[in-house]
């Protein structure tokens, strides 16, 4: 709790965003209860159950348009072993922010529900704390024979487009989307293994998303 208080005290922007969020909830509860008056959705990816958390807030600013802000974070551990001896695991972590602009289309669509297309940008911080390997996949040792371990960081900027749909059953929403984007990492040497590599490699990559949310 003390950490949260310190975070709010050090970040006026976060305080303003939280106050705006509470204002929208209060306004939505006081307005007539109709779908047309519900312009906000808070949602989460089901992958949060596996330790990969993605949270989103969507706000409709017109009949066809909305803006989405999101944060994501997660980690993975990779068991390491040499000569039958267990070593400290390798650890991969990521944190990212996402900003989307959505345009809803079709006769039955009204932001933030229905079919949509749009563009998005992301910025991610990736870190890997692991042993060092040579080109043959063997552990690298220093002059005294000890295994070399290092912590690396890569920053990745992403820009792309998407298409998807979002529906509501009463207040509960289900969203799905498919996107294609370009990843621009700060370092040309990607992390390994596969999941870390997919997030840190330059070039084209796909985005698939499913979210569960609350409409208000």
C-alpha atoms as an extended CHARMM CRD file, in Angstrom:
* protein
*
       216  EXT
         1         1  UNK       CA              0.0000000000        0.0000000000        0.0000000000  PROA      1               0.0000000000
         2         2  UNK       CA              2.8510000000        2.4260000000        0.8480000000  PROA      2               0.0000000000
         3         3  UNK       CA              4.3930000000        1.7510000000       -2.5620000000  PROA      3               0.0000000000
         4         4  UNK       CA              1.1310000000        2.6450000000       -4.2900000000  PROA      4               0.0000000000
         5         5  UNK       CA              0.8440000000        5.8710000000       -2.3060000000  PROA      5               0.0000000000
         6         6  UNK       CA              4.4090000000        6.8380000000       -3.2020000000  PROA      6               0.0000000000
         7         7  UNK       CA              3.6860000000        6.1240000000       -6.8720000000  PROA      7               0.0000000000
         8         8  UNK       CA              0.6150000000        8.3750000000       -6.8620000000  PROA      8               0.0000000000
         9         9  UNK       CA              2.5190000000       11.1480000000       -5.0390000000  PROA      9               0.0000000000
        10        10  UNK       CA              5.3510000000       11.0610000000       -7.5720000000  PROA      10              0.0000000000
        11        11  UNK       CA              3.1030000000       10.9590000000      -10.6470000000  PROA      11              0.0000000000
        12        12  UNK       CA              0.5640000000       13.8090000000      -11.0060000000  PROA      12              0.0000000000
        13        13  UNK       CA             -0.4120000000       12.4460000000      -14.4280000000  PROA      13              0.0000000000
        14        14  UNK       CA             -1.3820000000        9.1190000000      -12.8650000000  PROA      14              0.0000000000
        15        15  UNK       CA             -3.4880000000       10.9380000000      -10.2580000000  PROA      15              0.0000000000
        16        16  UNK       CA             -5.3170000000       12.8900000000      -12.9830000000  PROA      16              0.0000000000
        17        17  UNK       CA             -5.9150000000        9.7190000000      -15.0160000000  PROA      17              0.0000000000
        18        18  UNK       CA             -7.3010000000        7.9270000000      -11.9430000000  PROA      18              0.0000000000
        19        19  UNK       CA             -9.5780000000       10.8850000000      -11.1400000000  PROA      19              0.0000000000
        20        20  UNK       CA            -10.8370000000       10.9610000000      -14.7480000000  PROA      20              0.0000000000
        21        21  UNK       CA            -11.5360000000        7.2100000000      -14.5580000000  PROA      21              0.0000000000
        22        22  UNK       CA            -13.5830000000        7.6530000000      -11.3450000000  PROA      22              0.0000000000
        23        23  UNK       CA            -15.4700000000       10.5800000000      -12.9000000000  PROA      23              0.0000000000
        24        24  UNK       CA            -16.4650000000        8.4330000000      -15.8860000000  PROA      24              0.0000000000
        25        25  UNK       CA            -17.7370000000        5.6730000000      -13.5930000000  PROA      25              0.0000000000
        26        26  UNK       CA            -19.7820000000        8.1680000000      -11.5720000000  PROA      26              0.0000000000
        27        27  UNK       CA            -21.2100000000        9.7570000000      -14.7200000000  PROA      27              0.0000000000
        28        28  UNK       CA            -22.0780000000        6.3930000000      -16.2630000000  PROA      28              0.0000000000
        29        29  UNK       CA            -23.9320000000        5.3230000000      -13.1130000000  PROA      29              0.0000000000
        30        30  UNK       CA            -25.9390000000        8.5730000000      -12.9760000000  PROA      30              0.0000000000
        31        31  UNK       CA            -26.8840000000        8.5870000000      -16.6870000000  PROA      31              0.0000000000
        32        32  UNK       CA            -29.9200000000        6.7030000000      -18.0500000000  PROA      32              0.0000000000
        33        33  UNK       CA            -29.1050000000        2.9980000000      -18.4010000000  PROA      33              0.0000000000
        34        34  UNK       CA            -28.8870000000        2.4770000000      -22.1620000000  PROA      34              0.0000000000
        35        35  UNK       CA            -26.1890000000        1.1050000000      -24.4290000000  PROA      35              0.0000000000
        36        36  UNK       CA            -25.9240000000        4.4630000000      -26.2020000000  PROA      36              0.0000000000
        37        37  UNK       CA            -24.7990000000        6.0990000000      -22.9430000000  PROA      37              0.0000000000
        38        38  UNK       CA            -22.1010000000        3.5180000000      -22.2260000000  PROA      38              0.0000000000
        39        39  UNK       CA            -18.8800000000        4.7770000000      -23.7460000000  PROA      39              0.0000000000
        40        40  UNK       CA            -16.2350000000        3.0990000000      -21.5960000000  PROA      40              0.0000000000
        41        41  UNK       CA            -14.7730000000       -0.3850000000      -21.3810000000  PROA      41              0.0000000000
        42        42  UNK       CA            -12.1360000000       -1.7470000000      -19.0160000000  PROA      42              0.0000000000
        43        43  UNK       CA            -10.8240000000       -5.1190000000      -20.1320000000  PROA      43              0.0000000000
        44        44  UNK       CA             -8.1910000000       -7.7410000000      -19.4590000000  PROA      44              0.0000000000
        45        45  UNK       CA             -6.6420000000      -10.5510000000      -21.4700000000  PROA      45              0.0000000000
        46        46  UNK       CA             -7.3690000000      -14.1230000000      -20.2680000000  PROA      46              0.0000000000
        47        47  UNK       CA             -3.6000000000      -14.7360000000      -20.5110000000  PROA      47              0.0000000000
        48        48  UNK       CA             -3.3660000000      -12.9380000000      -17.1650000000  PROA      48              0.0000000000
        49        49  UNK       CA             -4.1430000000      -16.3260000000      -15.6140000000  PROA      49              0.0000000000
        50        50  UNK       CA             -0.7790000000      -17.4990000000      -16.9980000000  PROA      50              0.0000000000
        51        51  UNK       CA              1.1550000000      -14.5150000000      -15.6930000000  PROA      51              0.0000000000
        52        52  UNK       CA              1.0320000000      -12.3740000000      -18.8520000000  PROA      52              0.0000000000
        53        53  UNK       CA             -1.1110000000       -9.3900000000      -17.8600000000  PROA      53              0.0000000000
        54        54  UNK       CA             -2.6520000000       -6.9720000000      -20.3880000000  PROA      54              0.0000000000
        55        55  UNK       CA             -5.0610000000       -4.2970000000      -19.1390000000  PROA      55              0.0000000000
        56        56  UNK       CA             -6.9480000000       -1.8620000000      -21.3920000000  PROA      56              0.0000000000
        57        57  UNK       CA             -9.2220000000        1.1490000000      -21.0510000000  PROA      57              0.0000000000
        58        58  UNK       CA            -11.3130000000        2.2110000000      -24.0640000000  PROA      58              0.0000000000
        59        59  UNK       CA            -13.2080000000        5.4760000000      -24.3730000000  PROA      59              0.0000000000
        60        60  UNK       CA            -15.5840000000        6.2900000000      -27.2460000000  PROA      60              0.0000000000
        61        61  UNK       CA            -15.3600000000        9.9490000000      -28.2920000000  PROA      61              0.0000000000
        62        62  UNK       CA            -17.8910000000        9.7800000000      -31.1490000000  PROA      62              0.0000000000
        63        63  UNK       CA            -20.3940000000        7.3740000000      -32.6890000000  PROA      63              0.0000000000
        64        64  UNK       CA            -17.6550000000        5.7330000000      -34.7600000000  PROA      64              0.0000000000
        65        65  UNK       CA            -14.4040000000        6.5380000000      -32.9870000000  PROA      65              0.0000000000
        66        66  UNK       CA            -12.6300000000        5.4680000000      -29.8070000000  PROA      66              0.0000000000
        67        67  UNK       CA             -9.1990000000        5.5340000000      -28.2430000000  PROA      67              0.0000000000
        68        68  UNK       CA             -7.6390000000        2.6970000000      -26.2490000000  PROA      68              0.0000000000
        69        69  UNK       CA             -4.7880000000        2.8110000000      -23.7540000000  PROA      69              0.0000000000
        70        70  UNK       CA             -3.1730000000       -0.2930000000      -22.3270000000  PROA      70              0.0000000000
        71        71  UNK       CA             -0.3760000000       -1.6240000000      -20.1750000000  PROA      71              0.0000000000
        72        72  UNK       CA              1.1350000000       -5.0950000000      -20.1960000000  PROA      72              0.0000000000
        73        73  UNK       CA              3.7380000000       -6.9800000000      -18.2100000000  PROA      73              0.0000000000
        74        74  UNK       CA              4.9200000000      -10.5190000000      -17.5910000000  PROA      74              0.0000000000
        75        75  UNK       CA              7.8890000000      -12.8080000000      -17.1530000000  PROA      75              0.0000000000
        76        76  UNK       CA              9.1870000000      -16.2780000000      -17.9060000000  PROA      76              0.0000000000
        77        77  UNK       CA             11.8360000000      -18.4700000000      -16.3150000000  PROA      77              0.0000000000
        78        78  UNK       CA             14.1140000000      -20.8400000000      -18.2070000000  PROA      78              0.0000000000
        79        79  UNK       CA             15.6580000000      -23.7180000000      -16.1700000000  PROA      79              0.0000000000
        80        80  UNK       CA             19.4260000000      -24.0640000000      -16.6540000000  PROA      80              0.0000000000
        81        81  UNK       CA             21.5900000000      -27.0850000000      -15.9730000000  PROA      81              0.0000000000
        82        82  UNK       CA             25.2060000000      -28.1590000000      -16.5780000000  PROA      82              0.0000000000
        83        83  UNK       CA             26.7510000000      -31.5780000000      -15.9560000000  PROA      83              0.0000000000
        84        84  UNK       CA             23.6050000000      -32.6650000000      -14.1480000000  PROA      84              0.0000000000
        85        85  UNK       CA             23.7180000000      -29.6970000000      -11.7670000000  PROA      85              0.0000000000
        86        86  UNK       CA             20.8280000000      -27.2360000000      -11.5830000000  PROA      86              0.0000000000
        87        87  UNK       CA             21.7950000000      -23.6140000000      -12.0310000000  PROA      87              0.0000000000
        88        88  UNK       CA             19.9870000000      -20.3490000000      -11.3730000000  PROA      88              0.0000000000
        89        89  UNK       CA             17.1790000000      -20.0140000000      -13.9140000000  PROA      89              0.0000000000
        90        90  UNK       CA             17.2880000000      -17.5370000000      -16.7510000000  PROA      90              0.0000000000
        91        91  UNK       CA             14.6040000000      -14.8600000000      -16.3580000000  PROA      91              0.0000000000
        92        92  UNK       CA             12.9050000000      -12.8320000000      -19.0830000000  PROA      92              0.0000000000
        93        93  UNK       CA             10.6820000000       -9.8470000000      -18.2140000000  PROA      93              0.0000000000
        94        94  UNK       CA              8.7390000000       -7.3260000000      -20.2620000000  PROA      94              0.0000000000
        95        95  UNK       CA              6.7250000000       -4.1740000000      -19.6860000000  PROA      95              0.0000000000
        96        96  UNK       CA              4.8750000000       -2.2830000000      -22.3960000000  PROA      96              0.0000000000
        97        97  UNK       CA              2.3600000000        0.4480000000      -23.0850000000  PROA      97              0.0000000000
        98        98  UNK       CA             -0.1160000000        0.4730000000      -25.9860000000  PROA      98              0.0000000000
        99        99  UNK       CA             -2.1140000000        3.2410000000      -27.6470000000  PROA      99              0.0000000000
       100       100  UNK       CA             -4.8150000000        2.4540000000      -30.2240000000  PROA      100             0.0000000000
       101       101  UNK       CA             -7.1730000000        4.4890000000      -32.3650000000  PROA      101             0.0000000000
       102       102  UNK       CA            -10.2870000000        2.5910000000      -33.5080000000  PROA      102             0.0000000000
       103       103  UNK       CA            -12.9290000000        3.3090000000      -36.1590000000  PROA      103             0.0000000000
       104       104  UNK       CA            -16.1570000000        1.3010000000      -35.8480000000  PROA      104             0.0000000000
       105       105  UNK       CA            -18.0140000000        0.4620000000      -39.0460000000  PROA      105             0.0000000000
       106       106  UNK       CA            -21.2350000000       -1.2790000000      -40.1170000000  PROA      106             0.0000000000
       107       107  UNK       CA            -24.8880000000       -0.4480000000      -39.5330000000  PROA      107             0.0000000000
       108       108  UNK       CA            -25.0280000000       -2.3120000000      -36.2150000000  PROA      108             0.0000000000
       109       109  UNK       CA            -21.7800000000       -0.8550000000      -34.8610000000  PROA      109             0.0000000000
       110       110  UNK       CA            -21.5620000000        2.0120000000      -32.3980000000  PROA      110             0.0000000000
       111       111  UNK       CA            -18.3320000000        2.7250000000      -30.5320000000  PROA      111             0.0000000000
       112       112  UNK       CA            -17.1840000000        0.9580000000      -28.4630000000  PROA      112             0.0000000000
       113       113  UNK       CA            -19.1850000000       -2.0650000000      -29.7330000000  PROA      113             0.0000000000
       114       114  UNK       CA            -19.2360000000       -3.7510000000      -33.1460000000  PROA      114             0.0000000000
       115       115  UNK       CA            -16.6750000000       -4.2530000000      -35.8880000000  PROA      115             0.0000000000
       116       116  UNK       CA            -13.6550000000       -1.9680000000      -35.9730000000  PROA      116             0.0000000000
       117       117  UNK       CA            -10.3870000000       -1.2420000000      -37.7140000000  PROA      117             0.0000000000
       118       118  UNK       CA             -7.5740000000        1.0220000000      -36.6140000000  PROA      118             0.0000000000
       119       119  UNK       CA             -3.9290000000        1.6320000000      -35.9250000000  PROA      119             0.0000000000
       120       120  UNK       CA             -1.7660000000        1.2240000000      -32.8590000000  PROA      120             0.0000000000
       121       121  UNK       CA              1.6400000000        1.9080000000      -31.4250000000  PROA      121             0.0000000000
       122       122  UNK       CA              3.5490000000        0.1900000000      -28.6540000000  PROA      122             0.0000000000
       123       123  UNK       CA              6.6820000000        0.7870000000      -26.6400000000  PROA      123             0.0000000000
       124       124  UNK       CA              8.2060000000       -2.0650000000      -24.6520000000  PROA      124             0.0000000000
       125       125  UNK       CA             11.0950000000       -2.5960000000      -22.2720000000  PROA      125             0.0000000000
       126       126  UNK       CA             12.4870000000       -6.1400000000      -22.3830000000  PROA      126             0.0000000000
       127       127  UNK       CA             15.1170000000       -7.5420000000      -20.0410000000  PROA      127             0.0000000000
       128       128  UNK       CA             16.9280000000      -10.8780000000      -19.8660000000  PROA      128             0.0000000000
       129       129  UNK       CA             18.9930000000      -12.0390000000      -16.8920000000  PROA      129             0.0000000000
       130       130  UNK       CA             20.7040000000      -15.2210000000      -18.0140000000  PROA      130             0.0000000000
       131       131  UNK       CA             23.9620000000      -17.0510000000      -18.6430000000  PROA      131             0.0000000000
       132       132  UNK       CA             25.9700000000      -16.2600000000      -21.7680000000  PROA      132             0.0000000000
       133       133  UNK       CA             26.1920000000      -18.8410000000      -24.5630000000  PROA      133             0.0000000000
       134       134  UNK       CA             28.5540000000      -19.1190000000      -27.5300000000  PROA      134             0.0000000000
       135       135  UNK       CA             27.6030000000      -19.7880000000      -31.1590000000  PROA      135             0.0000000000
       136       136  UNK       CA             27.3830000000      -23.5300000000      -30.4440000000  PROA      136             0.0000000000
       137       137  UNK       CA             24.9960000000      -23.0670000000      -27.5270000000  PROA      137             0.0000000000
       138       138  UNK       CA             27.6520000000      -23.8160000000      -24.8960000000  PROA      138             0.0000000000
       139       139  UNK       CA             28.0560000000      -21.8780000000      -21.6550000000  PROA      139             0.0000000000
       140       140  UNK       CA             30.6850000000      -19.1620000000      -21.7330000000  PROA      140             0.0000000000
       141       141  UNK       CA             33.1830000000      -19.1790000000      -18.8620000000  PROA      141             0.0000000000
       142       142  UNK       CA             35.5750000000      -16.5040000000      -17.6240000000  PROA      142             0.0000000000
       143       143  UNK       CA             39.3060000000      -16.9370000000      -17.0380000000  PROA      143             0.0000000000
       144       144  UNK       CA             38.6970000000      -18.5600000000      -13.6490000000  PROA      144             0.0000000000
       145       145  UNK       CA             36.2630000000      -21.1050000000      -15.1150000000  PROA      145             0.0000000000
       146       146  UNK       CA             33.1120000000      -19.5310000000      -13.7060000000  PROA      146             0.0000000000
       147       147  UNK       CA             30.0020000000      -19.2960000000      -15.8450000000  PROA      147             0.0000000000
       148       148  UNK       CA             29.3760000000      -15.8110000000      -17.2050000000  PROA      148             0.0000000000
       149       149  UNK       CA             25.9750000000      -14.3260000000      -16.4320000000  PROA      149             0.0000000000
       150       150  UNK       CA             24.7190000000      -10.9590000000      -17.6320000000  PROA      150             0.0000000000
       151       151  UNK       CA             21.6030000000       -8.8140000000      -17.7200000000  PROA      151             0.0000000000
       152       152  UNK       CA             20.6020000000       -7.2740000000      -21.0460000000  PROA      152             0.0000000000
       153       153  UNK       CA             17.8760000000       -4.8030000000      -21.9600000000  PROA      153             0.0000000000
       154       154  UNK       CA             16.2010000000       -4.0490000000      -25.2800000000  PROA      154             0.0000000000
       155       155  UNK       CA             13.6540000000       -1.3450000000      -26.0430000000  PROA      155             0.0000000000
       156       156  UNK       CA             11.1710000000       -2.0630000000      -28.8250000000  PROA      156             0.0000000000
       157       157  UNK       CA              8.9480000000        0.4150000000      -30.6800000000  PROA      157             0.0000000000
       158       158  UNK       CA              5.9980000000       -1.0220000000      -32.5980000000  PROA      158             0.0000000000
       159       159  UNK       CA              3.5710000000        0.4570000000      -35.1330000000  PROA      159             0.0000000000
       160       160  UNK       CA              0.8090000000       -1.4010000000      -36.9610000000  PROA      160             0.0000000000
       161       161  UNK       CA             -2.8000000000       -1.8330000000      -37.9890000000  PROA      161             0.0000000000
       162       162  UNK       CA             -5.6120000000       -4.0610000000      -36.7620000000  PROA      162             0.0000000000
       163       163  UNK       CA             -9.1440000000       -5.2810000000      -37.3790000000  PROA      163             0.0000000000
       164       164  UNK       CA            -11.4970000000       -6.8160000000      -34.8610000000  PROA      164             0.0000000000
       165       165  UNK       CA            -14.8910000000       -6.9470000000      -33.1850000000  PROA      165             0.0000000000
       166       166  UNK       CA            -16.3120000000       -6.3570000000      -29.7300000000  PROA      166             0.0000000000
       167       167  UNK       CA            -19.7180000000       -7.4150000000      -28.4100000000  PROA      167             0.0000000000
       168       168  UNK       CA            -21.5210000000       -7.1060000000      -25.1080000000  PROA      168             0.0000000000
       169       169  UNK       CA            -23.8950000000       -9.3220000000      -23.1490000000  PROA      169             0.0000000000
       170       170  UNK       CA            -25.4470000000       -6.8530000000      -20.7360000000  PROA      170             0.0000000000
       171       171  UNK       CA            -22.3290000000       -5.2580000000      -19.2160000000  PROA      171             0.0000000000
       172       172  UNK       CA            -19.8280000000       -8.0120000000      -20.0050000000  PROA      172             0.0000000000
       173       173  UNK       CA            -17.8230000000       -7.5640000000      -23.2100000000  PROA      173             0.0000000000
       174       174  UNK       CA            -15.8560000000       -9.9490000000      -25.3890000000  PROA      174             0.0000000000
       175       175  UNK       CA            -13.3310000000       -8.5330000000      -27.8210000000  PROA      175             0.0000000000
       176       176  UNK       CA            -11.0790000000      -10.1260000000      -30.4100000000  PROA      176             0.0000000000
       177       177  UNK       CA             -8.6190000000       -8.6450000000      -32.8790000000  PROA      177             0.0000000000
       178       178  UNK       CA             -5.9360000000       -9.4910000000      -35.4180000000  PROA      178             0.0000000000
       179       179  UNK       CA             -3.0930000000       -7.1130000000      -36.1770000000  PROA      179             0.0000000000
       180       180  UNK       CA              0.0960000000       -6.7920000000      -38.2040000000  PROA      180             0.0000000000
       181       181  UNK       CA              2.9380000000       -4.5500000000      -37.0930000000  PROA      181             0.0000000000
       182       182  UNK       CA              6.5840000000       -3.6280000000      -37.5520000000  PROA      182             0.0000000000
       183       183  UNK       CA              8.9190000000       -4.0800000000      -34.5830000000  PROA      183             0.0000000000
       184       184  UNK       CA             11.9210000000       -1.7580000000      -34.2590000000  PROA      184             0.0000000000
       185       185  UNK       CA             14.2650000000       -2.9190000000      -31.4580000000  PROA      185             0.0000000000
       186       186  UNK       CA             17.1100000000       -0.8570000000      -30.0200000000  PROA      186             0.0000000000
       187       187  UNK       CA             19.4820000000       -3.8150000000      -30.4680000000  PROA      187             0.0000000000
       188       188  UNK       CA             19.8390000000       -6.0820000000      -33.4940000000  PROA      188             0.0000000000
       189       189  UNK       CA             20.6870000000       -9.1290000000      -31.3390000000  PROA      189             0.0000000000
       190       190  UNK       CA             17.3890000000      -10.6950000000      -30.2500000000  PROA      190             0.0000000000
       191       191  UNK       CA             16.8120000000      -12.6460000000      -27.0570000000  PROA      191             0.0000000000
       192       192  UNK       CA             16.2400000000      -16.4060000000      -26.9800000000  PROA      192             0.0000000000
       193       193  UNK       CA             14.3180000000      -18.7310000000      -26.5830000000  PROA      193             0.0000000000
       194       194  UNK       CA             11.2080000000      -18.4460000000      -28.7530000000  PROA      194             0.0000000000
       195       195  UNK       CA              8.8360000000      -16.2000000000      -26.7550000000  PROA      195             0.0000000000
       196       196  UNK       CA             11.5300000000      -13.6870000000      -25.8560000000  PROA      196             0.0000000000
       197       197  UNK       CA             12.8230000000      -13.8590000000      -29.4160000000  PROA      197             0.0000000000
       198       198  UNK       CA              9.3900000000      -13.0920000000      -30.8810000000  PROA      198             0.0000000000
       199       199  UNK       CA              9.1180000000       -9.8920000000      -28.8110000000  PROA      199             0.0000000000
       200       200  UNK       CA             12.6660000000       -8.6660000000      -29.5230000000  PROA      200             0.0000000000
       201       201  UNK       CA             13.1740000000       -9.4930000000      -33.2360000000  PROA      201             0.0000000000
       202       202  UNK       CA             13.0240000000       -6.7100000000      -35.8250000000  PROA      202             0.0000000000
       203       203  UNK       CA             10.6170000000       -6.8630000000      -38.7610000000  PROA      203             0.0000000000
       204       204  UNK       CA              6.9910000000       -7.8160000000      -39.3180000000  PROA      204             0.0000000000
       205       205  UNK       CA              5.0410000000       -9.6510000000      -36.6190000000  PROA      205             0.0000000000
       206       206  UNK       CA              1.4260000000      -10.6080000000      -35.9830000000  PROA      206             0.0000000000
       207       207  UNK       CA             -0.7660000000       -9.6210000000      -33.0530000000  PROA      207             0.0000000000
       208       208  UNK       CA             -3.6650000000      -11.7360000000      -31.8370000000  PROA      208             0.0000000000
       209       209  UNK       CA             -5.8440000000      -10.5970000000      -28.9830000000  PROA      209             0.0000000000
       210       210  UNK       CA             -8.8310000000      -11.6760000000      -26.9070000000  PROA      210             0.0000000000
       211       211  UNK       CA            -10.2010000000       -9.6040000000      -24.0380000000  PROA      211             0.0000000000
       212       212  UNK       CA            -12.9470000000       -9.8040000000      -21.4240000000  PROA      212             0.0000000000
       213       213  UNK       CA            -14.2670000000       -6.5090000000      -20.1400000000  PROA      213             0.0000000000
       214       214  UNK       CA            -16.8980000000       -4.4270000000      -18.3980000000  PROA      214             0.0000000000
       215       215  UNK       CA            -18.9810000000       -1.7960000000      -20.2090000000  PROA      215             0.0000000000
       216       216  UNK       CA            -20.0570000000        1.3390000000      -18.3660000000  PROA      216             0.0000000000
